[in-house]
């Protein structure tokens, strides 16, 4: 059942992500973005990461998308039938950059030592003596983020906060009048 749910959520997520970049009207892109964020939260739920799923819904599907929609509503469009999301003339550069980023992610995930930790149990991976695993999901996340004795995810946490900054800058750029 979990595999079937994963494939349904994944297909909807990819379809709505394609709609975000392919829709001709920017409001339709923003509404498809809500579906992308909701489906990403569904993936987190399937991974038993309930806290991250709720944060995904509250921050991204709630705050960031509403911020973008408010910015779109506050800007004036002269003609309502006009296409507000035209195709860029530099699509080939975006394709090359996307291919390079994808190749980098594949290379990084293939040749790093962290992929060998997936075969071990969590207790063996984090050291059972120095880091006992809490039973609470939220306490476990806090321990992984800020514990000085265990592996710390402070840097990835800060990098994830840059995603929110990029979303805010994107909303400002969209809201800015030309």
MIROBA-563799 format. One line per 2 residues: number of its first residue (from 1); for each residue x, y, z of N, C-alpha, C. Coordinates in nm, 3 decimals. Layout:
N
NUM> X:Y:Z:X:Y:Z:X:Y:Z; ... $
END
This chain:
178
1> 0.082:-0.120:0.000:0.000:0.000:0.000:0.086:0.126:0.000; 0.196:0.122:0.076:0.285:0.239:0.082:0.349:0.265:-0.054 $
3> 0.382:0.160:-0.125:0.442:0.177:-0.258:0.342:0.239:-0.354; 0.219:0.194:-0.349:0.115:0.251:-0.435:0.092:0.398:-0.402 $
5> 0.084:0.430:-0.273:0.069:0.570:-0.232:0.187:0.655:-0.278; 0.308:0.600:-0.266:0.425:0.674:-0.311:0.415:0.707:-0.459 $
7> 0.379:0.610:-0.542:0.373:0.634:-0.686:0.263:0.732:-0.723; 0.152:0.726:-0.655:0.045:0.823:-0.681:0.091:0.964:-0.645 $
9> 0.150:0.978:-0.526:0.198:1.110:-0.482:0.310:1.159:-0.574; 0.401:1.069:-0.614:0.512:1.108:-0.699:0.465:1.152:-0.837 $
11> 0.368:1.084:-0.892:0.317:1.121:-1.025:0.246:1.257:-1.019; 0.167:1.278:-0.915:0.100:1.407:-0.900:0.203:1.517:-0.876 $
13> 0.307:1.488:-0.797:0.410:1.587:-0.769:0.484:1.627:-0.896; 0.526:1.530:-0.975:0.598:1.561:-1.099:0.507:1.633:-1.198 $
15> 0.382:1.590:-1.208:0.288:1.657:-1.299:0.263:1.802:-1.261; 0.245:1.826:-1.133:0.221:1.965:-1.091:0.350:2.048:-1.097 $
17> 0.466:1.986:-1.079:0.592:2.059:-1.095:0.610:2.101:-1.241; 0.573:2.015:-1.332:0.578:2.052:-1.474:0.477:2.163:-1.505 $
19> 0.364:2.160:-1.435:0.266:2.267:-1.453:0.316:2.400:-1.400; 0.396:2.396:-1.291:0.452:2.519:-1.236:0.538:2.589:-1.340 $
21> 0.622:2.515:-1.409:0.712:2.577:-1.506:0.651:2.590:-1.644; 0.542:2.519:-1.671:0.485:2.523:-1.805:0.356:2.601:-1.821 $
23> 0.295:2.643:-1.712:0.168:2.714:-1.723:0.189:2.852:-1.785; 0.095:2.895:-1.866:0.106:3.023:-1.935:0.067:3.140:-1.846 $
25> -0.018:3.118:-1.748:-0.057:3.224:-1.655:0.012:3.200:-1.522; 0.068:3.305:-1.467:0.150:3.290:-1.347:0.068:3.253:-1.225 $
27> -0.058:3.288:-1.222:-0.145:3.249:-1.110:-0.165:3.098:-1.112; -0.179:3.040:-1.230:-0.192:2.896:-1.239:-0.063:2.827:-1.194 $
29> 0.050:2.888:-1.223:0.178:2.834:-1.175:0.184:2.838:-1.023; 0.140:2.946:-0.964:0.143:2.959:-0.817:0.049:2.858:-0.752 $
31> -0.066:2.835:-0.812:-0.159:2.737:-0.756:-0.107:2.595:-0.772; -0.037:2.568:-0.883:0.025:2.436:-0.899:0.139:2.417:-0.799 $
33> 0.200:2.528:-0.757:0.306:2.521:-0.657:0.251:2.473:-0.522; 0.127:2.510:-0.490:0.063:2.461:-0.368:0.053:2.309:-0.373 $
35> 0.016:2.254:-0.488:0.004:2.109:-0.502:0.142:2.043:-0.488; 0.246:2.106:-0.545:0.382:2.051:-0.532:0.422:2.043:-0.385 $
37> 0.399:2.151:-0.311:0.435:2.152:-0.170:0.353:2.049:-0.090; 0.226:2.034:-0.123:0.142:1.937:-0.052:0.187:1.794:-0.083 $
39> 0.223:1.767:-0.207:0.270:1.633:-0.241:0.406:1.604:-0.179; 0.491:1.704:-0.167:0.619:1.684:-0.097:0.593:1.650:0.049 $
41> 0.494:1.712:0.109:0.457:1.677:0.246:0.404:1.534:0.253; 0.335:1.491:0.149:0.290:1.351:0.144:0.406:1.253:0.139 $
43> 0.511:1.289:0.067:0.632:1.205:0.063:0.695:1.198:0.203; 0.699:1.313:0.270:0.754:1.314:0.406:0.671:1.226:0.501 $
45> 0.540:1.228:0.485:0.455:1.142:0.568:0.483:0.995:0.542; 0.506:0.961:0.416:0.538:0.822:0.385:0.673:0.780:0.443 $
47> 0.760:0.877:0.467:0.890:0.848:0.528:0.886:0.855:0.680; 0.767:0.866:0.737:0.747:0.878:0.882:0.814:1.001:0.941 $
49> 0.818:1.108:0.864:0.872:1.236:0.911:0.756:1.334:0.925; 0.674:1.310:1.027:0.552:1.389:1.044:0.582:1.535:1.071 $
51> 0.685:1.562:1.150:0.719:1.700:1.183:0.758:1.778:1.057; 0.839:1.718:0.973:0.882:1.785:0.849:0.763:1.804:0.755 $
53> 0.671:1.711:0.753:0.552:1.725:0.668:0.466:1.842:0.713; 0.448:1.857:0.844:0.369:1.969:0.895:0.439:2.101:0.868 $
55> 0.570:2.104:0.886:0.646:2.226:0.857:0.636:2.259:0.709; 0.641:2.159:0.624:0.627:2.179:0.479:0.493:2.244:0.446 $
57> 0.388:2.194:0.506:0.255:2.249:0.480:0.244:2.391:0.535; 0.287:2.412:0.660:0.270:2.543:0.722:0.356:2.650:0.655 $
59> 0.482:2.622:0.634:0.572:2.726:0.583:0.562:2.740:0.433; 0.579:2.630:0.361:0.586:2.644:0.216:0.447:2.654:0.153 $
61> 0.362:2.556:0.177:0.229:2.561:0.114:0.145:2.674:0.171; 0.170:2.710:0.295:0.093:2.819:0.355:0.156:2.953:0.330 $
63> 0.267:2.979:0.396:0.324:3.115:0.398:0.385:3.157:0.265; 0.471:3.075:0.208:0.542:3.117:0.087:0.446:3.132:-0.030 $
65> 0.356:3.036:-0.048:0.263:3.045:-0.160:0.165:3.160:-0.142; 0.118:3.183:-0.022:0.029:3.297:0.002:0.103:3.427:-0.023 $
67> 0.229:3.434:0.016:0.310:3.553:-0.011:0.321:3.578:-0.161; 0.344:3.474:-0.237:0.355:3.489:-0.383:0.220:3.530:-0.441 $
69> 0.111:3.469:-0.395:-0.021:3.504:-0.447:-0.059:3.648:-0.411; -0.026:3.693:-0.290:-0.052:3.832:-0.255:0.029:3.927:-0.342 $
71> 0.154:3.893:-0.369:0.236:3.977:-0.456:0.177:3.982:-0.596; 0.122:3.872:-0.642:0.060:3.871:-0.775:-0.069:3.953:-0.776 $
73> -0.145:3.945:-0.668:-0.270:4.020:-0.663:-0.247:4.170:-0.650; -0.137:4.207:-0.583:-0.111:4.349:-0.562:-0.050:4.417:-0.685 $
75> 0.002:4.339:-0.776:0.055:4.399:-0.899:-0.056:4.408:-1.000; -0.045:4.508:-1.083:-0.149:4.529:-1.183:-0.107:4.466:-1.315 $
77> -0.200:4.397:-1.375:-0.179:4.343:-1.509:-0.271:4.422:-1.601; -0.214:4.480:-1.706:-0.292:4.569:-1.792:-0.403:4.494:-1.865 $
79> -0.374:4.381:-1.921:-0.473:4.305:-1.995:-0.488:4.169:-1.927; -0.607:4.133:-1.886:-0.628:4.009:-1.812:-0.608:3.885:-1.900 $
81> -0.622:3.898:-2.031:-0.605:3.783:-2.120:-0.460:3.769:-2.165; -0.376:3.861:-2.126:-0.236:3.857:-2.165:-0.164:3.745:-2.091 $
83> -0.071:3.681:-2.160:0.008:3.576:-2.097:0.106:3.640:-2.000; 0.101:3.600:-1.876:0.186:3.663:-1.775:0.311:3.582:-1.746 $
85> 0.328:3.469:-1.809:0.444:3.384:-1.787:0.500:3.341:-1.922; 0.556:3.434:-1.999:0.602:3.399:-2.133:0.728:3.311:-2.126 $
87> 0.753:3.242:-2.237:0.873:3.158:-2.243:0.997:3.246:-2.249; 1.099:3.203:-2.178:1.225:3.275:-2.178:1.303:3.241:-2.304 $
89> 1.380:3.336:-2.349:1.461:3.314:-2.468:1.592:3.243:-2.434; 1.621:3.228:-2.306:1.743:3.161:-2.265:1.713:3.024:-2.203 $
91> 1.618:2.952:-2.257:1.581:2.822:-2.205:1.695:2.723:-2.220; 1.778:2.737:-2.320:1.889:2.645:-2.341:1.993:2.657:-2.229 $
93> 2.014:2.779:-2.178:2.108:2.796:-2.067:2.053:2.730:-1.941; 1.924:2.742:-1.919:1.862:2.677:-1.804:1.869:2.525:-1.817 $
95> 1.857:2.474:-1.938:1.866:2.330:-1.960:2.008:2.280:-1.930; 2.109:2.354:-1.976:2.248:2.314:-1.948:2.277:2.321:-1.799 $
97> 2.234:2.429:-1.734:2.256:2.444:-1.590:2.185:2.335:-1.511; 2.063:2.301:-1.550:1.988:2.195:-1.482:2.056:2.060:-1.500 $
99> 2.110:2.034:-1.619:2.181:1.908:-1.643:2.308:1.901:-1.558; 2.379:2.014:-1.546:2.500:2.015:-1.463:2.467:1.994:-1.315 $
101> 2.362:2.058:-1.266:2.322:2.040:-1.126:2.277:1.896:-1.103; 2.200:1.841:-1.195:2.156:1.701:-1.183:2.273:1.604:-1.182 $
103> 2.372:1.628:-1.270:2.492:1.543:-1.272:2.570:1.556:-1.142; 2.577:1.678:-1.088:2.646:1.698:-0.960:2.578:1.625:-0.846 $
105> 2.445:1.627:-0.843:2.371:1.557:-0.738:2.391:1.406:-0.750; 2.388:1.356:-0.872:2.407:1.212:-0.892:2.549:1.171:-0.852 $
107> 2.648:1.249:-0.893:2.787:1.219:-0.855:2.807:1.228:-0.705; 2.750:1.329:-0.642:2.766:1.346:-0.497:2.699:1.233:-0.421 $
109> 2.584:1.190:-0.465:2.515:1.083:-0.394:2.575:0.946:-0.423; 2.646:0.933:-0.534:2.706:0.805:-0.568:2.841:0.783:-0.501 $
111> 2.923:0.887:-0.497:3.061:0.870:-0.454:3.093:0.925:-0.315; 2.993:0.953:-0.233:3.022:1.001:-0.098:3.016:0.886:0.001 $
113> 3.076:0.907:0.117:3.078:0.803:0.220:2.946:0.795:0.294; 2.864:0.898:0.286:2.738:0.896:0.360:2.641:0.794:0.304 $
115> 2.658:0.751:0.179:2.567:0.651:0.124:2.590:0.514:0.186; 2.709:0.491:0.242:2.733:0.362:0.307:2.663:0.354:0.442 $
117> 2.626:0.467:0.500:2.556:0.465:0.629:2.414:0.413:0.616; 2.358:0.415:0.495:2.222:0.368:0.478:2.210:0.218:0.503 $
119> 2.320:0.144:0.484:2.315:0.000:0.504:2.321:-0.036:0.651; 2.373:0.053:0.735:2.384:0.026:0.878:2.256:0.066:0.949 $
121> 2.242:0.018:1.067:2.128:0.060:1.147:2.154:0.200:1.202; 2.049:0.273:1.238:2.070:0.407:1.293:2.154:0.408:1.420 $
123> 2.142:0.304:1.501:2.220:0.299:1.624:2.368:0.283:1.592; 2.401:0.199:1.495:2.541:0.180:1.457:2.595:0.301:1.383 $
125> 2.509:0.368:1.307:2.555:0.482:1.229:2.588:0.602:1.317; 2.515:0.622:1.424:2.537:0.739:1.508:2.609:0.706:1.639 $
127> 2.640:0.582:1.660:2.712:0.546:1.782:2.617:0.535:1.900; 2.590:0.414:1.944:2.489:0.395:2.047:2.534:0.449:2.183 $
129> 2.665:0.456:2.208:2.710:0.504:2.338:2.699:0.655:2.352; 2.738:0.728:2.248:2.739:0.874:2.260:2.605:0.937:2.226 $
131> 2.524:0.872:2.146:2.397:0.930:2.103:2.285:0.828:2.112; 2.221:0.813:2.227:2.106:0.725:2.233:1.991:0.785:2.154 $
133> 1.920:0.701:2.083:1.812:0.749:1.999:1.686:0.773:2.082; 1.632:0.897:2.078:1.507:0.922:2.150:1.390:0.860:2.075 $
135> 1.284:0.833:2.149:1.167:0.773:2.086:1.080:0.877:2.016; 1.092:1.003:2.055:1.011:1.109:1.999:1.074:1.162:1.870 $
137> 0.996:1.175:1.765:1.045:1.223:1.635:1.101:1.365:1.644; 1.034:1.454:1.717:1.078:1.592:1.728:1.207:1.601:1.809 $
139> 1.219:1.523:1.916:1.342:1.522:1.994:1.458:1.467:1.913; 1.430:1.369:1.830:1.534:1.312:1.743:1.582:1.416:1.642 $
141> 1.490:1.493:1.585:1.528:1.599:1.491:1.613:1.704:1.561; 1.573:1.744:1.681:1.651:1.842:1.756:1.789:1.790:1.790 $
143> 1.799:1.662:1.825:1.929:1.605:1.856:2.017:1.600:1.733; 1.961:1.563:1.619:2.041:1.559:1.496:2.083:1.699:1.450 $
145> 1.998:1.798:1.472:2.030:1.933:1.426:2.139:1.999:1.509; 2.130:1.986:1.642:2.213:2.070:1.727:2.305:1.995:1.823 $
147> 2.309:1.865:1.819:2.391:1.791:1.914:2.539:1.803:1.880; 2.623:1.844:1.976:2.766:1.855:1.946:2.836:1.720:1.943 $
149> 2.780:1.617:2.007:2.846:1.487:2.011:2.808:1.398:1.893; 2.690:1.418:1.837:2.646:1.339:1.722:2.676:1.415:1.594 $
151> 2.646:1.352:1.483:2.661:1.420:1.356:2.560:1.534:1.351; 2.605:1.653:1.321:2.519:1.770:1.324:2.476:1.809:1.183 $
153> 2.350:1.838:1.168:2.294:1.882:1.040:2.272:2.032:1.038; 2.355:2.109:1.107:2.337:2.253:1.112:2.357:2.314:0.974 $
155> 2.460:2.273:0.902:2.485:2.329:0.769:2.371:2.299:0.671; 2.322:2.174:0.659:2.206:2.152:0.571:2.082:2.228:0.616 $
157> 2.066:2.246:0.748:1.953:2.323:0.799:1.962:2.468:0.753; 2.081:2.525:0.759:2.099:2.663:0.715:2.083:2.674:0.564 $
159> 2.126:2.575:0.490:2.108:2.577:0.345:1.960:2.570:0.310; 1.884:2.491:0.387:1.739:2.484:0.364:1.673:2.617:0.392 $
161> 1.726:2.694:0.486:1.668:2.826:0.513:1.692:2.921:0.396; 1.794:2.895:0.316:1.817:2.977:0.197:1.705:2.960:0.094 $
163> 1.640:2.842:0.096:1.527:2.820:0.006:1.416:2.921:0.035; 1.391:2.945:0.164:1.290:3.044:0.202:1.332:3.183:0.157 $
165> 1.460:3.215:0.170:1.509:3.345:0.125:1.492:3.361:-0.026; 1.520:3.256:-0.101:1.502:3.261:-0.247:1.355:3.280:-0.282 $
167> 1.266:3.215:-0.208:1.122:3.232:-0.234:1.078:3.375:-0.208; 1.130:3.437:-0.102:1.095:3.576:-0.072:1.149:3.669:-0.180 $
169> 1.273:3.647:-0.222:1.331:3.730:-0.328:1.254:3.711:-0.457; 1.213:3.588:-0.486:1.132:3.563:-0.605:0.999:3.635:-0.600 $
171> 0.936:3.639:-0.484:0.809:3.711:-0.470:0.830:3.861:-0.488; 0.942:3.913:-0.439:0.970:4.056:-0.457:0.994:4.088:-0.604 $
173> 1.067:4.002:-0.672:1.093:4.024:-0.815:0.964:4.019:-0.895; 0.875:3.926:-0.861:0.748:3.917:-0.931:0.662:4.040:-0.901 $
175> 0.667:4.086:-0.776:0.582:4.199:-0.735:0.635:4.333:-0.785; 0.763:4.339:-0.818:0.822:4.466:-0.862:0.763:4.506:-0.996 $
177> 0.726:4.632:-1.004:0.671:4.682:-1.129:0.785:4.720:-1.222; 0.768:4.690:-1.349:0.872:4.723:-1.448:0.861:4.865:-1.495 $
END
